[in-house]
Amino acid sequence: MGARTKDVSGSAGSAEPASPGTFGLAPGGFRLPAETRLGRVRLQVADLTRSLAFYQEVLGLRAVERTASDAVLAADHDDAPLVELQERPGARAVPNRGALGLYHFAILVPDRASLGRFVLHLGEIGARAGAADHLVSESFYLQDPDNLGIEVYADRPRGTWRRTGRELMMATDPVDAAGLLKAAGDVPWTSMPRGTTIGHVHLHVGDLEQATSFYSEAMGFDRTVWHYPGAMFFAADGYHHHLGTNTWAGTGAAPAGPQDARLLEWTLNVPDESSVSTIAENLTAGGHTAELERGSGAGQELVARDPWGTQLRVQVQPTGTSAGR
């Protein structure tokens, strides 16, 4: 596979193993702790009943909380919240080219066999999905009823990751569908399996340099891929990416507004309150708005918005939840 792969990150030089500590560019100051992971994403949808049907029947998530206008979804036998749906009746569907804000959020399943079973499930129900082998992961792409983007993926073993210089190699290759279906074995798909997490979030932004200033220099993410056309990828703990940013919505794209189906908030879980405080201080020093508020558990949480208005919540990792990647 390596011989036929085109490295669309655009890095020069020969490929070498991407062992821990050999790739990525760290920010100049504060660096996010190794234990940093993603938490729930909160979405605004037009019709909660319609969206619940999709998220339960197609994605295999289950509702662990439900009100007339809100639902919290989790994986099977796992109460850690992954997706929260909030209804705004009549919210406008996402335009095909996208607005600044969500490009997609990504659901990370525990292993390749789980992804293979999910693919079999999609075929059985006739659901359409795009697919890509990114070298570090294998991914399938769907749109929910409001045209919000969703990725479902499994990571490749870290021993197979490669780099050129300090840049991790990522690509967009055809998926080995036959291999995935073989990996599924004889175990049928029943639901999104225990251990599933939010692996990353990918955002439309207006400018990659501004995104780097906000998410790397102020917040503390490492840069992992920076030559991918029109995109920049960020991570903590030597992961391939917890966050992707791109300018593919085009010049003059506007942020999603209150009347739109959109990402309301994504969540970053850090191991301690000192990390929350440091991120708040860095954002404030960089001229960004950062508000500390009392969280639902112990300690403070940080609520911030990137330069295009996408809201992020930084909190201490809730006890008893799956850490994921």
C-alpha positions as CSV (number, residue, x, y, z in Angstrom):
1,M,0.0,0.0,0.0
2,G,2.8,2.4,0.8
3,A,4.2,2.1,-2.7
4,R,1.0,3.3,-4.4
5,T,0.1,6.0,-1.9
6,K,0.3,9.6,-2.8
7,D,1.2,11.6,0.3
8,V,-1.2,14.6,-0.1
9,S,0.4,16.3,2.9
10,G,3.0,17.5,0.4
11,S,6.0,16.9,2.6
12,A,9.4,16.5,1.0
13,G,11.8,13.7,1.9
14,S,11.5,9.9,2.4
15,A,9.0,8.3,4.7
16,E,10.1,7.1,8.1
17,P,8.3,5.5,11.0
18,A,6.3,8.0,13.0
19,S,7.3,6.7,16.5
20,P,6.3,8.7,19.5
21,G,8.0,12.1,19.7
22,T,9.3,12.0,16.2
23,F,6.6,14.1,14.5
24,G,4.6,17.3,15.1
25,L,5.5,20.9,15.8
26,A,4.8,22.0,19.4
27,P,3.5,25.4,20.3
28,G,6.0,28.0,21.6
29,G,4.6,28.0,25.2
30,F,1.9,25.9,26.9
31,R,1.4,22.4,25.4
32,L,-1.8,20.4,26.1
33,P,-1.2,17.5,28.5
34,A,-0.9,13.9,27.1
35,E,-4.2,12.9,28.7
36,T,-6.2,15.5,26.6
37,R,-9.2,13.9,24.9
38,L,-12.4,15.1,23.3
39,G,-15.8,15.0,24.9
40,R,-19.4,15.5,23.6
41,V,-20.4,17.6,20.6
42,R,-23.6,19.6,20.8
43,L,-25.6,20.1,17.6
44,Q,-28.6,22.2,16.7
45,V,-31.1,20.3,14.5
46,A,-34.4,21.2,12.9
47,D,-36.5,18.2,14.0
48,L,-35.4,16.1,17.1
49,T,-37.6,13.1,16.2
50,R,-36.2,12.9,12.7
51,S,-32.6,13.3,13.9
52,L,-33.0,10.7,16.7
53,A,-34.2,8.2,14.1
54,F,-31.0,8.7,12.1
55,Y,-28.6,8.7,15.0
56,Q,-30.2,5.6,16.5
57,E,-31.0,3.6,13.4
58,V,-28.1,4.5,11.2
59,L,-25.3,5.3,13.7
60,G,-26.4,2.9,16.4
61,L,-26.3,5.4,19.3
62,R,-28.8,5.3,22.1
63,A,-30.5,8.0,24.0
64,V,-29.4,8.2,27.7
65,E,-31.3,11.5,28.3
66,R,-34.4,12.9,26.5
67,T,-36.6,15.9,26.9
68,A,-39.1,17.4,24.4
69,S,-36.4,19.4,22.7
70,D,-33.1,17.8,23.7
71,A,-31.5,14.3,23.7
72,V,-28.1,13.0,24.8
73,L,-26.7,10.0,22.9
74,A,-24.1,7.4,23.9
75,A,-22.6,4.1,22.7
76,D,-23.9,0.7,23.8
77,H,-23.4,-0.1,27.5
78,D,-21.5,3.2,27.9
79,D,-23.1,6.3,29.4
80,A,-20.3,8.7,28.4
81,P,-22.2,11.3,26.3
82,L,-21.0,11.5,22.7
83,V,-23.6,13.7,20.9
84,E,-26.2,16.1,22.3
85,L,-29.0,17.1,19.9
86,Q,-30.9,20.4,20.6
87,E,-34.0,21.1,18.5
88,R,-34.6,24.5,16.9
89,P,-37.8,23.9,14.8
90,G,-37.3,25.0,11.2
91,A,-33.5,25.4,11.4
92,R,-32.0,25.6,8.0
93,A,-30.1,22.7,6.6
94,V,-26.4,23.1,6.0
95,P,-25.6,24.3,2.5
96,N,-23.7,21.9,0.3
97,R,-20.5,24.1,0.3
98,G,-20.7,24.5,4.0
99,A,-20.6,27.5,6.4
100,L,-17.8,28.4,8.8
101,G,-18.1,26.1,11.7
102,L,-18.6,22.3,11.5
103,Y,-17.1,20.4,8.6
104,H,-17.7,17.1,10.4
105,F,-17.4,15.5,13.8
106,A,-15.7,12.1,14.0
107,I,-16.8,9.0,15.9
108,L,-13.9,6.7,16.7
109,V,-14.8,3.0,17.0
110,P,-12.5,0.7,19.1
111,D,-11.1,-1.4,16.3
112,R,-11.2,-2.4,12.6
113,A,-13.6,-5.2,13.2
114,S,-16.1,-2.7,14.6
115,L,-15.7,-0.5,11.6
116,G,-16.2,-3.5,9.3
117,R,-19.5,-4.4,11.1
118,F,-20.6,-0.8,10.8
119,V,-20.0,-0.9,7.0
120,L,-22.0,-4.2,6.7
121,H,-24.8,-2.5,8.6
122,L,-24.8,0.5,6.2
123,G,-25.1,-1.9,3.3
124,E,-27.9,-3.8,4.9
125,I,-30.0,-0.6,5.4
126,G,-29.0,1.0,2.1
127,A,-27.3,4.0,3.6
128,R,-24.9,6.0,1.4
129,A,-21.5,6.9,2.6
130,G,-18.2,8.2,1.3
131,A,-14.9,6.5,2.2
132,A,-11.2,7.2,2.5
133,D,-8.0,5.5,3.7
134,H,-6.0,8.3,5.4
135,L,-3.0,6.0,6.2
136,V,-3.4,6.6,9.9
137,S,-7.1,5.6,9.8
138,E,-9.9,4.2,7.7
139,S,-13.0,6.4,7.5
140,F,-16.6,6.5,6.3
141,Y,-18.5,9.8,5.8
142,L,-22.2,10.4,6.2
143,Q,-24.6,13.4,6.4
144,D,-27.3,13.6,9.0
145,P,-30.9,14.8,8.0
146,D,-29.7,18.5,8.4
147,N,-26.6,17.9,6.2
148,L,-24.3,18.0,9.2
149,G,-21.1,16.0,8.5
150,I,-20.2,12.9,10.3
151,E,-17.2,10.6,10.1
152,V,-17.0,7.1,11.5
153,Y,-13.5,5.7,11.6
154,A,-11.0,3.3,13.1
155,D,-7.3,4.0,13.7
156,R,-4.6,2.1,12.0
157,P,-1.9,0.7,14.4
158,R,0.6,3.4,15.4
159,G,3.4,1.1,14.1
160,T,2.1,1.7,10.6
161,W,2.1,5.5,10.7
162,R,4.8,7.3,8.7
163,R,6.3,10.8,8.6
164,T,8.4,12.9,6.3
165,G,10.6,15.1,8.5
166,R,8.4,16.2,11.4
167,E,5.2,16.0,9.4
168,L,2.9,13.0,9.7
169,M,1.9,11.4,6.5
170,M,-1.9,11.5,5.7
171,A,-3.6,10.8,2.4
172,T,-6.9,10.2,0.8
173,D,-6.8,6.7,-0.7
174,P,-9.4,4.1,-1.6
175,V,-10.5,2.0,1.3
176,D,-9.8,-1.7,1.4
177,A,-13.5,-2.6,1.6
178,A,-13.0,-6.3,1.2
179,G,-10.4,-6.3,4.0
180,L,-12.8,-4.4,6.3
181,L,-15.6,-6.8,5.7
182,K,-13.3,-9.7,6.4
183,A,-12.2,-8.1,9.6
184,A,-15.9,-7.9,10.7
185,G,-16.0,-11.7,11.0
186,D,-19.3,-13.4,11.8
187,V,-20.3,-11.0,14.6
188,P,-23.4,-9.0,13.5
189,W,-23.7,-5.2,14.0
190,T,-26.1,-4.3,16.8
191,S,-25.1,-0.8,17.9
192,M,-22.2,1.6,18.3
193,P,-19.9,-0.5,20.6
194,R,-18.8,0.2,24.1
195,G,-15.5,2.2,24.0
196,T,-16.6,4.4,21.1
197,T,-15.5,8.0,21.6
198,I,-15.4,11.3,19.7
199,G,-12.0,11.1,18.1
200,H,-11.8,14.5,16.5
201,V,-13.7,17.5,15.2
202,H,-13.0,19.1,11.8
203,L,-13.9,22.7,11.3
204,H,-14.4,25.2,8.4
205,V,-12.3,28.3,9.2
206,G,-11.6,31.5,7.5
207,D,-7.8,31.5,7.7
208,L,-5.2,28.7,8.6
209,E,-2.7,31.1,10.1
210,Q,-5.4,32.5,12.5
211,A,-6.5,28.9,13.3
212,T,-2.9,28.0,14.2
213,S,-2.5,31.1,16.4
214,F,-5.7,30.2,18.3
215,Y,-5.6,26.5,18.5
216,S,-1.9,25.9,18.7
217,E,-0.2,28.9,20.2
218,A,-3.0,29.9,22.5
219,M,-4.6,26.6,23.3
220,G,-1.6,24.3,23.2
221,F,-2.2,21.8,20.4
222,D,0.7,20.5,18.4
223,R,0.6,20.8,14.6
224,T,0.8,17.4,13.0
225,V,0.0,18.0,9.3
226,W,0.5,21.4,7.6
227,H,0.9,20.7,3.9
228,Y,-2.4,19.0,3.3
229,P,-4.1,21.3,0.6
230,G,-6.2,24.0,2.3
231,A,-6.0,22.3,5.7
232,M,-4.2,22.2,9.0
233,F,-4.3,19.4,11.6
234,F,-3.7,19.6,15.3
235,A,-3.3,17.0,18.2
236,A,-2.2,16.3,21.7
237,D,-0.3,13.3,22.9
238,G,1.2,12.4,19.5
239,Y,-2.2,11.5,18.0
240,H,-2.8,12.1,14.3
241,H,-5.4,14.8,14.9
242,H,-7.9,15.8,17.6
243,L,-8.8,18.8,15.4
244,G,-8.8,19.5,11.7
245,T,-9.3,23.0,10.2
246,N,-9.8,23.9,6.5
247,T,-10.6,26.8,4.2
248,W,-12.7,24.6,1.8
249,A,-15.9,26.6,2.4
250,G,-14.3,29.3,0.2
251,T,-13.5,33.0,0.3
252,G,-16.3,35.0,1.9
253,A,-17.9,32.1,3.6
254,A,-19.9,33.2,6.7
255,P,-20.3,31.5,10.0
256,A,-23.4,29.4,10.6
257,G,-26.0,31.5,12.4
258,P,-28.7,31.0,15.1
259,Q,-31.3,29.9,12.5
260,D,-29.0,27.2,11.0
261,A,-28.5,23.6,11.8
262,R,-24.9,23.7,13.2
263,L,-22.4,22.8,15.8
264,L,-23.2,24.6,19.0
265,E,-20.2,23.5,21.0
266,W,-17.5,20.9,21.1
267,T,-15.7,19.8,24.2
268,L,-12.1,19.3,25.2
269,N,-11.3,17.2,28.3
270,V,-8.1,17.9,30.1
271,P,-6.7,16.2,33.2
272,D,-6.6,19.0,35.7
273,E,-7.9,22.5,36.5
274,S,-4.5,24.1,36.1
275,S,-4.7,23.3,32.4
276,V,-8.1,24.9,32.2
277,S,-6.7,28.1,33.9
278,T,-3.6,28.2,31.7
279,I,-5.6,27.9,28.5
280,A,-7.9,30.7,29.7
281,E,-4.9,32.9,30.5
282,N,-3.3,32.2,27.1
283,L,-6.5,33.0,25.2
284,T,-7.0,36.2,27.1
285,A,-3.4,37.3,26.5
286,G,-4.0,36.6,22.8
287,G,-7.0,38.9,22.7
288,H,-9.6,36.2,22.6
289,T,-12.7,36.0,24.8
290,A,-12.4,33.2,27.5
291,E,-15.0,32.8,30.2
292,L,-14.6,30.7,33.3
293,E,-17.7,29.3,34.8
294,R,-18.7,26.7,37.4
295,G,-19.1,23.3,35.7
296,S,-21.7,20.6,36.4
297,G,-19.1,18.7,38.4
298,A,-16.3,20.0,40.6
299,G,-14.1,22.8,39.3
300,Q,-14.3,25.5,36.7
301,E,-14.9,25.1,32.9
302,L,-13.7,27.4,30.2
303,V,-16.0,28.5,27.4
304,A,-14.3,30.2,24.4
305,R,-15.0,31.0,20.8
306,D,-12.5,30.7,17.9
307,P,-12.1,33.7,15.5
308,W,-15.1,32.5,13.5
309,G,-17.5,32.1,16.5
310,T,-17.3,28.3,16.9
311,Q,-17.7,27.6,20.6
312,L,-15.4,25.3,22.6
313,R,-15.8,24.1,26.2
314,V,-12.6,23.0,28.1
315,Q,-13.3,20.9,31.2
316,V,-11.6,18.5,33.5
317,Q,-12.2,14.9,32.3
318,P,-15.3,13.7,34.0
319,T,-14.8,10.7,36.3
320,G,-16.1,7.4,35.2
321,T,-16.1,8.3,31.5
322,S,-14.3,6.6,28.7
323,A,-11.1,8.5,27.9
324,G,-10.8,7.4,24.3
325,R,-8.3,9.1,22.0
